[in-house]
Amino acid sequence: MAGYRLDRLSILLVEDSDFIRNLLFSVLRALEVGQVYTAKDGGEAIEFLKARARLGMPGQAPVDLIISDLIMSPIDGAMLLRWVRRHAESPDRFIPFIMISGAVDRDRVEAIRDLGVSEFLAKPFSVNSVASHLQAAIENPRPFIYTQDYFGPDRRRVDQPISGDDRRSPDKSKLAVVYTARSLRSAPQDARAWMFRLPNRLKDKVLALGGSTAGGIEPELLKAAEVQVQRMADDYADWVRNYVAELQASHASALKDRKKAWMALRDMNLVAHELRGQGATFGYPLITTFGRSLHEYTTMERDTNVVTRELLELIKAHIDGIRAVMADKVKGDGGAVGQELVRMLGLAVKKYKGG
């Protein structure tokens, strides 16, 4: 049975890493998404959306969906999402928005939710996780809520009673439900919140010209996307080696002038954020492990004026571990070699903490 007709969809992909952007582009095209536009940061994405709006028909969305990384510079994914949902120049405040990040701590996820994200895709992502988030955006869009301090998809995915005060559920008598422009004009003027239950534009598109939701995304397309990912395995190894060279250069800079080492620490923190992302996708989960730990220890003291020699020794242990994983092509858990690398990193962390 035929599945979705994704060839009718257009997606804006926003990612500052050339490698990850190419990876996602290849996956989306293998899934037969019709148009995939790319931007290198939130600022470039905003200019693209403005330009598309000027060229488009009145009331027509510039793209059907946005997929954006969270950590970018100078305009990150959170700033882009805030602009899309709140700015007067936004061409469509209802565009489905999928945020991607390796930073999945609870506070960060809740902050992105409160800005109006549709879906949150954690790194390392896989072909199946990308496909499932696309499917969720198509099949299960939540109604949009507008209140004095929030605009975006309903933050409660299920309607069930909770204990205590629920600030996200306004008095139903003060809730205006909007289905069309006509119902908007007839809504009560004293409404404290608005719920927009608009037509499902994405689903209408994938069902057009013979598409079917019964089949979802066809298994053959998922297999084709997996093939594209595996073809990029060698590129991934080169990508990591380039980042190792950057880490080594930043580390040497920090050793040379420790009074300015916090700047090098900031650069290493950004690299660590990238490294903790996609290691598992290409069979290198240890890169994710080392990258996550390096990100933690380069974040901890990034705003101090003086970086200690003990911290720099710990950072070097991380860099040496990442380099060893790639030099010996240590995939999976690495067996005895992998266990020894993790053990050595644990000893370095223990020494740094004074254990």
Contacts in CASP RR format, 6 or more apart in sequence:
PFRMAT RR
TARGET T0000
AUTHOR 0000-0000-0000
METHOD contacts of the structure
MODEL  1
MAGYRLDRLSILLVEDSDFIRNLLFSVLRALEVGQVYTAKDGGEAIEFLK
ARARLGMPGQAPVDLIISDLIMSPIDGAMLLRWVRRHAESPDRFIPFIMI
SGAVDRDRVEAIRDLGVSEFLAKPFSVNSVASHLQAAIENPRPFIYTQDY
FGPDRRRVDQPISGDDRRSPDKSKLAVVYTARSLRSAPQDARAWMFRLPN
RLKDKVLALGGSTAGGIEPELLKAAEVQVQRMADDYADWVRNYVAELQAS
HASALKDRKKAWMALRDMNLVAHELRGQGATFGYPLITTFGRSLHEYTTM
ERDTNVVTRELLELIKAHIDGIRAVMADKVKGDGGAVGQELVRMLGLAVK
KYKGG
1 212 0 8 1.000
1 214 0 8 1.000
1 215 0 8 1.000
2 210 0 8 1.000
2 211 0 8 1.000
2 212 0 8 1.000
2 215 0 8 1.000
2 218 0 8 1.000
3 206 0 8 1.000
3 211 0 8 1.000
3 212 0 8 1.000
3 213 0 8 1.000
3 214 0 8 1.000
3 215 0 8 1.000
3 216 0 8 1.000
3 217 0 8 1.000
3 218 0 8 1.000
4 135 0 8 1.000
4 138 0 8 1.000
4 206 0 8 1.000
4 211 0 8 1.000
4 212 0 8 1.000
4 213 0 8 1.000
4 215 0 8 1.000
4 216 0 8 1.000
4 217 0 8 1.000
4 218 0 8 1.000
5 205 0 8 1.000
5 206 0 8 1.000
5 207 0 8 1.000
5 208 0 8 1.000
5 209 0 8 1.000
5 210 0 8 1.000
5 211 0 8 1.000
6 31 0 8 1.000
6 32 0 8 1.000
6 33 0 8 1.000
6 34 0 8 1.000
6 134 0 8 1.000
6 206 0 8 1.000
6 217 0 8 1.000
6 221 0 8 1.000
7 32 0 8 1.000
7 33 0 8 1.000
7 34 0 8 1.000
8 34 0 8 1.000
8 205 0 8 1.000
8 206 0 8 1.000
8 208 0 8 1.000
8 209 0 8 1.000
9 33 0 8 1.000
9 34 0 8 1.000
9 35 0 8 1.000
9 64 0 8 1.000
9 65 0 8 1.000
9 202 0 8 1.000
9 205 0 8 1.000
9 206 0 8 1.000
10 33 0 8 1.000
10 34 0 8 1.000
10 35 0 8 1.000
10 36 0 8 1.000
10 37 0 8 1.000
10 63 0 8 1.000
10 64 0 8 1.000
10 65 0 8 1.000
11 28 0 8 1.000
11 33 0 8 1.000
11 35 0 8 1.000
11 36 0 8 1.000
11 37 0 8 1.000
11 63 0 8 1.000
11 64 0 8 1.000
11 65 0 8 1.000
11 66 0 8 1.000
11 67 0 8 1.000
12 37 0 8 1.000
12 38 0 8 1.000
12 39 0 8 1.000
12 45 0 8 1.000
12 48 0 8 1.000
12 49 0 8 1.000
12 62 0 8 1.000
12 63 0 8 1.000
12 65 0 8 1.000
12 66 0 8 1.000
12 67 0 8 1.000
12 68 0 8 1.000
13 21 0 8 1.000
13 24 0 8 1.000
13 25 0 8 1.000
13 28 0 8 1.000
13 36 0 8 1.000
13 37 0 8 1.000
13 38 0 8 1.000
13 39 0 8 1.000
13 67 0 8 1.000
13 68 0 8 1.000
14 38 0 8 1.000
14 39 0 8 1.000
14 40 0 8 1.000
14 41 0 8 1.000
14 42 0 8 1.000
14 44 0 8 1.000
14 45 0 8 1.000
14 66 0 8 1.000
14 67 0 8 1.000
14 68 0 8 1.000
14 69 0 8 1.000
14 72 0 8 1.000
14 77 0 8 1.000
14 80 0 8 1.000
15 21 0 8 1.000
15 24 0 8 1.000
15 38 0 8 1.000
15 40 0 8 1.000
15 68 0 8 1.000
15 69 0 8 1.000
15 72 0 8 1.000
15 100 0 8 1.000
16 40 0 8 1.000
16 41 0 8 1.000
16 69 0 8 1.000
16 72 0 8 1.000
16 73 0 8 1.000
17 69 0 8 1.000
17 274 0 8 1.000
19 232 0 8 1.000
19 235 0 8 1.000
19 236 0 8 1.000
19 239 0 8 1.000
20 69 0 8 1.000
20 274 0 8 1.000
20 278 0 8 1.000
21 38 0 8 1.000
21 40 0 8 1.000
22 232 0 8 1.000
22 235 0 8 1.000
23 229 0 8 1.000
23 232 0 8 1.000
23 278 0 8 1.000
23 281 0 8 1.000
24 67 0 8 1.000
24 130 0 8 1.000
25 36 0 8 1.000
25 38 0 8 1.000
26 225 0 8 1.000
26 228 0 8 1.000
26 229 0 8 1.000
26 231 0 8 1.000
26 232 0 8 1.000
27 127 0 8 1.000
27 130 0 8 1.000
27 225 0 8 1.000
27 228 0 8 1.000
27 229 0 8 1.000
28 36 0 8 1.000
28 67 0 8 1.000
28 130 0 8 1.000
29 36 0 8 1.000
29 228 0 8 1.000
30 221 0 8 1.000
30 224 0 8 1.000
30 225 0 8 1.000
30 227 0 8 1.000
30 228 0 8 1.000
31 130 0 8 1.000
31 131 0 8 1.000
31 134 0 8 1.000
31 217 0 8 1.000
31 221 0 8 1.000
31 222 0 8 1.000
31 224 0 8 1.000
31 225 0 8 1.000
32 221 0 8 1.000
35 63 0 8 1.000
37 48 0 8 1.000
37 63 0 8 1.000
39 45 0 8 1.000
39 48 0 8 1.000
40 72 0 8 1.000
41 72 0 8 1.000
41 73 0 8 1.000
41 74 0 8 1.000
41 75 0 8 1.000
41 76 0 8 1.000
42 68 0 8 1.000
42 72 0 8 1.000
42 75 0 8 1.000
42 76 0 8 1.000
42 77 0 8 1.000
42 79 0 8 1.000
42 80 0 8 1.000
43 74 0 8 1.000
43 75 0 8 1.000
43 80 0 8 1.000
45 66 0 8 1.000
45 68 0 8 1.000
45 75 0 8 1.000
45 80 0 8 1.000
46 75 0 8 1.000
46 80 0 8 1.000
46 83 0 8 1.000
48 62 0 8 1.000
49 62 0 8 1.000
49 63 0 8 1.000
49 84 0 8 1.000
49 90 0 8 1.000
49 91 0 8 1.000
50 89 0 8 1.000
50 91 0 8 1.000
52 62 0 8 1.000
52 63 0 8 1.000
52 91 0 8 1.000
53 62 0 8 1.000
53 91 0 8 1.000
56 62 0 8 1.000
59 92 0 8 1.000
61 91 0 8 1.000
61 92 0 8 1.000
61 94 0 8 1.000
61 95 0 8 1.000
61 201 0 8 1.000
62 91 0 8 1.000
62 92 0 8 1.000
62 95 0 8 1.000
63 95 0 8 1.000
64 95 0 8 1.000
64 96 0 8 1.000
64 201 0 8 1.000
64 202 0 8 1.000
64 205 0 8 1.000
65 95 0 8 1.000
65 96 0 8 1.000
65 97 0 8 1.000
65 98 0 8 1.000
65 134 0 8 1.000
65 137 0 8 1.000
65 202 0 8 1.000
66 80 0 8 1.000
66 84 0 8 1.000
66 95 0 8 1.000
66 96 0 8 1.000
66 97 0 8 1.000
66 98 0 8 1.000
67 98 0 8 1.000
67 100 0 8 1.000
67 121 0 8 1.000
68 77 0 8 1.000
68 80 0 8 1.000
68 81 0 8 1.000
68 97 0 8 1.000
68 98 0 8 1.000
68 99 0 8 1.000
68 100 0 8 1.000
69 77 0 8 1.000
69 99 0 8 1.000
69 100 0 8 1.000
69 101 0 8 1.000
70 76 0 8 1.000
70 77 0 8 1.000
70 78 0 8 1.000
70 99 0 8 1.000
70 100 0 8 1.000
70 101 0 8 1.000
70 102 0 8 1.000
70 103 0 8 1.000
70 108 0 8 1.000
70 112 0 8 1.000
71 77 0 8 1.000
71 101 0 8 1.000
71 102 0 8 1.000
71 103 0 8 1.000
71 270 0 8 1.000
71 273 0 8 1.000
73 270 0 8 1.000
77 99 0 8 1.000
78 111 0 8 1.000
78 112 0 8 1.000
78 115 0 8 1.000
81 97 0 8 1.000
81 99 0 8 1.000
81 112 0 8 1.000
81 115 0 8 1.000
81 116 0 8 1.000
81 117 0 8 1.000
82 115 0 8 1.000
83 89 0 8 1.000
83 90 0 8 1.000
84 90 0 8 1.000
84 92 0 8 1.000
84 93 0 8 1.000
84 95 0 8 1.000
84 97 0 8 1.000
85 93 0 8 1.000
85 97 0 8 1.000
85 115 0 8 1.000
85 116 0 8 1.000
85 151 0 8 1.000
85 152 0 8 1.000
86 93 0 8 1.000
86 151 0 8 1.000
93 151 0 8 1.000
94 144 0 8 1.000
94 196 0 8 1.000
94 198 0 8 1.000
96 118 0 8 1.000
96 119 0 8 1.000
96 137 0 8 1.000
96 141 0 8 1.000
96 202 0 8 1.000
97 116 0 8 1.000
97 117 0 8 1.000
97 118 0 8 1.000
97 119 0 8 1.000
98 117 0 8 1.000
98 118 0 8 1.000
98 119 0 8 1.000
98 120 0 8 1.000
98 121 0 8 1.000
98 133 0 8 1.000
98 134 0 8 1.000
98 137 0 8 1.000
99 112 0 8 1.000
99 117 0 8 1.000
99 119 0 8 1.000
99 120 0 8 1.000
99 121 0 8 1.000
100 121 0 8 1.000
100 122 0 8 1.000
100 123 0 8 1.000
100 125 0 8 1.000
101 108 0 8 1.000
101 112 0 8 1.000
101 120 0 8 1.000
101 122 0 8 1.000
101 123 0 8 1.000
102 122 0 8 1.000
102 123 0 8 1.000
102 124 0 8 1.000
102 273 0 8 1.000
102 276 0 8 1.000
102 277 0 8 1.000
103 273 0 8 1.000
104 120 0 8 1.000
104 122 0 8 1.000
109 120 0 8 1.000
112 120 0 8 1.000
113 120 0 8 1.000
113 155 0 8 1.000
114 150 0 8 1.000
114 155 0 8 1.000
116 150 0 8 1.000
116 151 0 8 1.000
116 152 0 8 1.000
116 153 0 8 1.000
116 155 0 8 1.000
117 153 0 8 1.000
118 137 0 8 1.000
118 141 0 8 1.000
118 142 0 8 1.000
118 153 0 8 1.000
119 133 0 8 1.000
119 136 0 8 1.000
119 137 0 8 1.000
121 129 0 8 1.000
121 130 0 8 1.000
121 133 0 8 1.000
122 129 0 8 1.000
123 276 0 8 1.000
123 277 0 8 1.000
123 278 0 8 1.000
124 277 0 8 1.000
124 278 0 8 1.000
124 279 0 8 1.000
124 280 0 8 1.000
124 281 0 8 1.000
124 288 0 8 1.000
125 278 0 8 1.000
125 281 0 8 1.000
126 281 0 8 1.000
127 222 0 8 1.000
127 225 0 8 1.000
127 226 0 8 1.000
127 229 0 8 1.000
128 222 0 8 1.000
130 225 0 8 1.000
131 217 0 8 1.000
131 222 0 8 1.000
131 225 0 8 1.000
134 217 0 8 1.000
135 216 0 8 1.000
135 217 0 8 1.000
137 202 0 8 1.000
138 200 0 8 1.000
138 202 0 8 1.000
138 203 0 8 1.000
138 206 0 8 1.000
138 213 0 8 1.000
139 203 0 8 1.000
139 213 0 8 1.000
141 153 0 8 1.000
141 200 0 8 1.000
141 202 0 8 1.000
141 203 0 8 1.000
142 153 0 8 1.000
142 154 0 8 1.000
142 157 0 8 1.000
143 153 0 8 1.000
143 154 0 8 1.000
143 195 0 8 1.000
143 196 0 8 1.000
143 197 0 8 1.000
144 151 0 8 1.000
144 152 0 8 1.000
144 153 0 8 1.000
144 154 0 8 1.000
144 195 0 8 1.000
144 196 0 8 1.000
144 198 0 8 1.000
145 151 0 8 1.000
145 152 0 8 1.000
145 153 0 8 1.000
145 154 0 8 1.000
145 155 0 8 1.000
145 168 0 8 1.000
145 193 0 8 1.000
145 194 0 8 1.000
145 195 0 8 1.000
145 196 0 8 1.000
146 152 0 8 1.000
146 193 0 8 1.000
146 194 0 8 1.000
146 195 0 8 1.000
146 196 0 8 1.000
147 170 0 8 1.000
147 192 0 8 1.000
147 193 0 8 1.000
147 194 0 8 1.000
148 192 0 8 1.000
150 168 0 8 1.000
154 195 0 8 1.000
155 168 0 8 1.000
156 168 0 8 1.000
156 169 0 8 1.000
170 192 0 8 1.000
170 193 0 8 1.000
171 192 0 8 1.000
174 190 0 8 1.000
174 191 0 8 1.000
174 192 0 8 1.000
174 193 0 8 1.000
175 191 0 8 1.000
175 192 0 8 1.000
175 193 0 8 1.000
175 194 0 8 1.000
175 195 0 8 1.000
176 187 0 8 1.000
176 188 0 8 1.000
176 191 0 8 1.000
176 193 0 8 1.000
176 194 0 8 1.000
176 195 0 8 1.000
177 183 0 8 1.000
177 187 0 8 1.000
177 194 0 8 1.000
177 195 0 8 1.000
177 197 0 8 1.000
178 184 0 8 1.000
178 187 0 8 1.000
178 194 0 8 1.000
178 195 0 8 1.000
178 196 0 8 1.000
178 197 0 8 1.000
178 198 0 8 1.000
179 197 0 8 1.000
179 198 0 8 1.000
180 198 0 8 1.000
187 194 0 8 1.000
203 213 0 8 1.000
206 213 0 8 1.000
207 213 0 8 1.000
229 281 0 8 1.000
229 282 0 8 1.000
232 282 0 8 1.000
233 282 0 8 1.000
236 278 0 8 1.000
236 279 0 8 1.000
236 281 0 8 1.000
236 282 0 8 1.000
236 284 0 8 1.000
237 326 0 8 1.000
237 329 0 8 1.000
240 275 0 8 1.000
240 284 0 8 1.000
240 287 0 8 1.000
240 322 0 8 1.000
240 326 0 8 1.000
241 326 0 8 1.000
243 271 0 8 1.000
243 274 0 8 1.000
243 275 0 8 1.000
244 319 0 8 1.000
244 322 0 8 1.000
244 323 0 8 1.000
244 326 0 8 1.000
246 267 0 8 1.000
246 271 0 8 1.000
247 268 0 8 1.000
247 271 0 8 1.000
247 315 0 8 1.000
247 319 0 8 1.000
247 322 0 8 1.000
248 319 0 8 1.000
250 264 0 8 1.000
250 265 0 8 1.000
250 267 0 8 1.000
250 268 0 8 1.000
250 271 0 8 1.000
251 264 0 8 1.000
251 268 0 8 1.000
251 312 0 8 1.000
251 315 0 8 1.000
251 316 0 8 1.000
251 319 0 8 1.000
253 260 0 8 1.000
253 261 0 8 1.000
253 263 0 8 1.000
253 264 0 8 1.000
254 261 0 8 1.000
254 264 0 8 1.000
254 265 0 8 1.000
254 307 0 8 1.000
254 312 0 8 1.000
254 315 0 8 1.000
255 261 0 8 1.000
255 312 0 8 1.000
258 306 0 8 1.000
258 307 0 8 1.000
258 309 0 8 1.000
258 312 0 8 1.000
259 305 0 8 1.000
259 306 0 8 1.000
261 306 0 8 1.000
261 307 0 8 1.000
261 312 0 8 1.000
262 301 0 8 1.000
262 302 0 8 1.000
262 303 0 8 1.000
262 304 0 8 1.000
262 305 0 8 1.000
262 306 0 8 1.000
262 307 0 8 1.000
264 307 0 8 1.000
265 298 0 8 1.000
265 301 0 8 1.000
265 302 0 8 1.000
265 307 0 8 1.000
266 298 0 8 1.000
266 302 0 8 1.000
268 294 0 8 1.000
268 298 0 8 1.000
268 315 0 8 1.000
269 295 0 8 1.000
269 298 0 8 1.000
269 299 0 8 1.000
269 302 0 8 1.000
272 291 0 8 1.000
272 292 0 8 1.000
272 294 0 8 1.000
272 295 0 8 1.000
272 298 0 8 1.000
272 318 0 8 1.000
273 295 0 8 1.000
275 287 0 8 1.000
275 288 0 8 1.000
275 290 0 8 1.000
275 291 0 8 1.000
275 294 0 8 1.000
275 295 0 8 1.000
275 322 0 8 1.000
276 287 0 8 1.000
276 288 0 8 1.000
276 291 0 8 1.000
276 292 0 8 1.000
276 294 0 8 1.000
276 295 0 8 1.000
277 288 0 8 1.000
278 288 0 8 1.000
279 285 0 8 1.000
279 287 0 8 1.000
279 288 0 8 1.000
280 288 0 8 1.000
283 331 0 8 1.000
283 332 0 8 1.000
284 325 0 8 1.000
284 326 0 8 1.000
284 330 0 8 1.000
284 331 0 8 1.000
284 332 0 8 1.000
285 332 0 8 1.000
285 333 0 8 1.000
286 325 0 8 1.000
286 330 0 8 1.000
286 332 0 8 1.000
286 333 0 8 1.000
286 334 0 8 1.000
286 338 0 8 1.000
286 341 0 8 1.000
286 342 0 8 1.000
287 322 0 8 1.000
287 325 0 8 1.000
287 326 0 8 1.000
289 342 0 8 1.000
290 318 0 8 1.000
290 321 0 8 1.000
290 322 0 8 1.000
290 325 0 8 1.000
290 345 0 8 1.000
291 318 0 8 1.000
291 322 0 8 1.000
293 318 0 8 1.000
293 345 0 8 1.000
293 349 0 8 1.000
294 315 0 8 1.000
294 318 0 8 1.000
294 319 0 8 1.000
294 322 0 8 1.000
297 311 0 8 1.000
297 314 0 8 1.000
297 315 0 8 1.000
297 318 0 8 1.000
297 352 0 8 1.000
298 315 0 8 1.000
301 307 0 8 1.000
301 308 0 8 1.000
301 311 0 8 1.000
310 351 0 8 1.000
310 352 0 8 1.000
311 352 0 8 1.000
313 348 0 8 1.000
313 351 0 8 1.000
313 352 0 8 1.000
314 348 0 8 1.000
314 349 0 8 1.000
314 351 0 8 1.000
314 352 0 8 1.000
317 344 0 8 1.000
317 345 0 8 1.000
317 348 0 8 1.000
318 345 0 8 1.000
318 348 0 8 1.000
321 341 0 8 1.000
321 344 0 8 1.000
321 345 0 8 1.000
324 330 0 8 1.000
324 341 0 8 1.000
325 338 0 8 1.000
325 341 0 8 1.000
328 337 0 8 1.000
330 337 0 8 1.000
330 338 0 8 1.000
330 341 0 8 1.000
333 339 0 8 1.000
END
